[in-house]
Amino acid sequence: MRSEQAPARAMVASMPRLPAFAEHRFIGTRDDMTLFDCDEADDFERLEARVASDDLVATKGLQSFSPDTVAEARNRGFRRS
């Protein structure tokens, strides 16, 4: 069973991250309220493609969460794709 908690800080460096969100595991796209888990390779690839095609960093179309959990993302209306 996959943990929905953020990984320990020591693990963050080894996982792929968007430079602007280097310490966040869960990232949401504001236009369609989709939640991406950067620890999941498929999710991260889809997120990178969206960021590149829609320039989501420049348009402020991304959302991080505190605490960095699925529960907090759901509380804000984001859902897994």
N, CA and C atoms as a LAMMPS dump frame, in Angstrom:
ITEM: TIMESTEP
0
ITEM: NUMBER OF ATOMS
243
ITEM: BOX BOUNDS ff ff ff
-5.0000000000000000e+02 5.0000000000000000e+02
-5.0000000000000000e+02 5.0000000000000000e+02
-5.0000000000000000e+02 5.0000000000000000e+02
ITEM: ATOMS id mol type element x y z
1 1 1 N 0.837 -1.175 0
2 1 2 C 0 0 0
3 1 3 C 0.882 1.239 0
4 2 1 N 0.614 2.158 -0.88
5 2 2 C 1.398 3.372 -1.024
6 2 3 C 1.009 4.381 0.044
7 3 1 N 1.995 4.976 0.655
8 3 2 C 1.735 5.996 1.667
9 3 3 C 1.313 7.295 1
10 4 1 N 0.343 7.992 1.595
11 4 2 C -0.096 9.267 1.066
12 4 3 C 0.596 10.421 1.758
13 5 1 N 1.566 10.126 2.597
14 5 2 C 2.33 11.16 3.27
15 5 3 C 3.53 11.546 2.414
16 6 1 N 4.034 12.734 2.62
17 6 2 C 5.224 13.189 1.903
18 6 3 C 6.406 12.324 2.313
19 7 1 N 7.331 12.07 1.388
20 7 2 C 8.501 11.266 1.726
21 7 3 C 9.406 12.033 2.681
22 8 1 N 10.25 11.293 3.37
23 8 2 C 11.238 11.934 4.243
24 8 3 C 12.124 12.841 3.401
25 9 1 N 12.602 13.92 3.982
26 9 2 C 13.419 14.896 3.252
27 9 3 C 14.63 14.245 2.581
28 10 1 N 15.209 13.216 3.174
29 10 2 C 16.37 12.553 2.583
30 10 3 C 16.026 11.915 1.242
31 11 1 N 14.755 11.497 1.061
32 11 2 C 14.345 10.853 -0.178
33 11 3 C 14.019 11.856 -1.271
34 12 1 N 13.724 13.091 -0.914
35 12 2 C 13.289 14.084 -1.892
36 12 3 C 14.323 14.285 -2.987
37 13 1 N 15.588 14.31 -2.641
38 13 2 C 16.641 14.564 -3.617
39 13 3 C 16.704 13.481 -4.696
40 14 1 N 16.314 12.252 -4.371
41 14 2 C 16.411 11.165 -5.337
42 14 3 C 15.184 11.039 -6.235
43 15 1 N 14.108 11.728 -5.906
44 15 2 C 12.886 11.643 -6.683
45 15 3 C 12.823 12.792 -7.68
46 16 1 N 12.207 12.573 -8.847
47 16 2 C 12.092 13.675 -9.815
48 16 3 C 11.157 14.75 -9.29
49 17 1 N 11.516 15.987 -9.533
50 17 2 C 10.695 17.105 -9.088
51 17 3 C 10.779 18.227 -10.109
52 18 1 N 9.734 19.023 -10.177
53 18 2 C 9.781 20.248 -10.957
54 18 3 C 10.643 21.235 -10.172
55 19 1 N 11.525 21.969 -10.833
56 19 2 C 12.424 22.872 -10.105
57 19 3 C 11.697 23.862 -9.185
58 20 1 N 10.584 24.386 -9.599
59 20 2 C 9.855 25.35 -8.777
60 20 3 C 9.148 24.695 -7.577
61 21 1 N 9.043 23.37 -7.591
62 21 2 C 8.349 22.633 -6.527
63 21 3 C 9.224 21.488 -6.027
64 22 1 N 10.488 21.767 -5.805
65 22 2 C 11.475 20.733 -5.5
66 22 3 C 11.16 19.933 -4.231
67 23 1 N 10.471 20.517 -3.286
68 23 2 C 10.219 19.82 -2.028
69 23 3 C 8.779 19.334 -1.885
70 24 1 N 8.052 19.274 -2.991
71 24 2 C 6.65 18.858 -2.933
72 24 3 C 6.427 17.58 -3.728
73 25 1 N 5.763 16.629 -3.111
74 25 2 C 5.434 15.372 -3.774
75 25 3 C 4.159 15.504 -4.591
76 26 1 N 3.131 16.137 -4.033
77 26 2 C 1.837 16.247 -4.692
78 26 3 C 1.671 17.631 -5.286
79 27 1 N 1.389 17.685 -6.595
80 27 2 C 1.203 18.933 -7.331
81 27 3 C -0.133 18.842 -8.071
82 28 1 N -0.883 19.926 -8.042
83 28 2 C -2.154 19.97 -8.749
84 28 3 C -2.121 20.982 -9.876
85 29 1 N -2.898 20.722 -10.918
86 29 2 C -3.062 21.684 -12.003
87 29 3 C -4.376 22.405 -11.774
88 30 1 N -4.325 23.722 -11.723
89 30 2 C -5.487 24.522 -11.34
90 30 3 C -6.575 24.563 -12.403
91 31 1 N -6.215 24.42 -13.669
92 31 2 C -7.237 24.542 -14.712
93 31 3 C -8.215 23.374 -14.726
94 32 1 N -7.741 22.175 -14.402
95 32 2 C -8.645 21.02 -14.407
96 32 3 C -8.708 20.304 -13.047
97 33 1 N -8.058 20.895 -12.025
98 33 2 C -8.087 20.378 -10.652
99 33 3 C -7.616 18.922 -10.556
100 34 1 N -6.609 18.579 -11.351
101 34 2 C -6.042 17.237 -11.347
102 34 3 C -4.846 17.187 -10.416
103 35 1 N -4.732 16.116 -9.653
104 35 2 C -3.64 15.914 -8.71
105 35 3 C -2.632 14.927 -9.293
106 36 1 N -1.357 15.264 -9.187
107 36 2 C -0.277 14.406 -9.667
108 36 3 C 0.639 14.051 -8.499
109 37 1 N 1.073 12.791 -8.453
110 37 2 C 2.018 12.299 -7.451
111 37 3 C 3.38 12.194 -8.124
112 38 1 N 4.313 13.054 -7.756
113 38 2 C 5.63 13.079 -8.405
114 38 3 C 6.467 11.843 -8.1
115 39 1 N 6.065 11.022 -7.126
116 39 2 C 6.769 9.772 -6.843
117 39 3 C 6.329 8.651 -7.781
118 40 1 N 5.263 8.86 -8.53
119 40 2 C 4.783 7.887 -9.503
120 40 3 C 5.275 8.304 -10.889
121 41 1 N 6.054 7.458 -11.538
122 41 2 C 6.69 7.799 -12.815
123 41 3 C 5.673 8.251 -13.872
124 42 1 N 4.557 7.548 -14.007
125 42 2 C 3.55 7.91 -15.009
126 42 3 C 2.943 9.281 -14.719
127 43 1 N 2.618 9.519 -13.444
128 43 2 C 2.07 10.821 -13.055
129 43 3 C 3.068 11.937 -13.365
130 44 1 N 4.325 11.719 -13.004
131 44 2 C 5.32 12.762 -13.198
132 44 3 C 5.537 13.057 -14.686
133 45 1 N 5.537 12.018 -15.521
134 45 2 C 5.682 12.228 -16.967
135 45 3 C 4.516 13.037 -17.525
136 46 1 N 3.294 12.715 -17.095
137 46 2 C 2.122 13.479 -17.551
138 46 3 C 2.18 14.924 -17.067
139 47 1 N 2.62 15.123 -15.827
140 47 2 C 2.749 16.473 -15.29
141 47 3 C 3.792 17.268 -16.06
142 48 1 N 4.944 16.677 -16.317
143 48 2 C 5.982 17.368 -17.093
144 48 3 C 5.475 17.759 -18.479
145 49 1 N 4.734 16.875 -19.123
146 49 2 C 4.185 17.172 -20.446
147 49 3 C 3.208 18.346 -20.377
148 50 1 N 2.342 18.363 -19.364
149 50 2 C 1.397 19.476 -19.191
150 50 3 C 2.129 20.787 -18.932
151 51 1 N 3.14 20.752 -18.077
152 51 2 C 3.906 21.962 -17.753
153 51 3 C 4.564 22.517 -19.008
154 52 1 N 5.147 21.642 -19.815
155 52 2 C 5.827 22.075 -21.038
156 52 3 C 4.839 22.596 -22.084
157 53 1 N 3.745 21.908 -22.29
158 53 2 C 2.811 22.297 -23.364
159 53 3 C 1.971 23.523 -23.01
160 54 1 N 1.635 23.678 -21.731
161 54 2 C 0.746 24.768 -21.323
162 54 3 C 1.441 25.865 -20.521
163 55 1 N 2.775 25.751 -20.348
164 55 2 C 3.573 26.73 -19.601
165 55 3 C 2.929 27.037 -18.25
166 56 1 N 2.618 25.992 -17.508
167 56 2 C 1.882 26.13 -16.255
168 56 3 C 2.646 26.847 -15.148
169 57 1 N 3.975 26.832 -15.194
170 57 2 C 4.742 27.552 -14.173
171 57 3 C 4.595 29.059 -14.385
172 58 1 N 4.766 29.514 -15.612
173 58 2 C 4.683 30.954 -15.907
174 58 3 C 3.269 31.495 -15.702
175 59 1 N 2.264 30.684 -15.979
176 59 2 C 0.875 31.141 -15.838
177 59 3 C 0.31 30.878 -14.442
178 60 1 N 1.191 30.4 -13.543
179 60 2 C 0.781 30.088 -12.162
180 60 3 C -0.375 29.084 -12.132
181 61 1 N -0.257 28.077 -12.979
182 61 2 C -1.301 27.07 -13.088
183 61 3 C -1.073 25.835 -12.246
184 62 1 N -0.079 25.88 -11.349
185 62 2 C 0.215 24.732 -10.494
186 62 3 C -0.057 25.074 -9.042
187 63 1 N -0.382 24.041 -8.271
188 63 2 C -0.695 24.215 -6.854
189 63 3 C 0.05 23.167 -6.044
190 64 1 N 0.716 23.582 -4.988
191 64 2 C 1.289 22.637 -4.03
192 64 3 C 0.411 22.666 -2.78
193 65 1 N 0.678 21.766 -1.845
194 65 2 C -0.183 21.615 -0.679
195 65 3 C 0.64 21.539 0.6
196 66 1 N 0.06 22.055 1.669
197 66 2 C 0.695 21.964 2.976
198 66 3 C -0.395 21.622 3.986
199 67 1 N -0.355 20.441 4.575
200 67 2 C 0.672 19.433 4.412
201 67 3 C 0.626 18.788 3.029
202 68 1 N 1.743 18.231 2.623
203 68 2 C 1.934 17.655 1.297
204 68 3 C 1.321 16.254 1.26
205 69 1 N -0.019 16.195 1.268
206 69 2 C -0.733 14.917 1.317
207 69 3 C -1.9 14.904 0.333
208 70 1 N -2.338 13.707 -0.022
209 70 2 C -3.518 13.557 -0.872
210 70 3 C -4.751 14.104 -0.151
211 71 1 N -4.83 13.871 1.145
212 71 2 C -5.986 14.35 1.91
213 71 3 C -6.122 15.869 1.815
214 72 1 N -5.025 16.596 1.908
215 72 2 C -5.086 18.054 1.799
216 72 3 C -5.474 18.481 0.389
217 73 1 N -4.951 17.795 -0.616
218 73 2 C -5.307 18.113 -2.001
219 73 3 C -6.803 17.884 -2.232
220 74 1 N -7.326 16.79 -1.717
221 74 2 C -8.76 16.507 -1.845
222 74 3 C -9.582 17.568 -1.127
223 75 1 N -9.097 18 0.032
224 75 2 C -9.783 19.044 0.793
225 75 3 C -9.913 20.317 -0.031
226 76 1 N -8.972 20.567 -0.926
227 76 2 C -8.987 21.764 -1.776
228 76 3 C -9.649 21.516 -3.127
229 77 1 N -10.222 20.321 -3.316
230 77 2 C -10.987 20.042 -4.522
231 77 3 C -10.236 19.358 -5.644
232 78 1 N -8.979 18.964 -5.432
233 78 2 C -8.189 18.291 -6.457
234 78 3 C -8.447 16.79 -6.396
235 79 1 N -8.412 16.15 -7.562
236 79 2 C -8.643 14.7 -7.654
237 79 3 C -7.568 14.054 -8.505
238 80 1 N -7.249 12.799 -8.208
239 80 2 C -6.273 12.034 -8.994
240 80 3 C -6.848 11.792 -10.387
241 81 1 N -5.975 11.762 -11.362
242 81 2 C -6.442 11.521 -12.745
243 81 3 C -6.679 10.051 -12.982
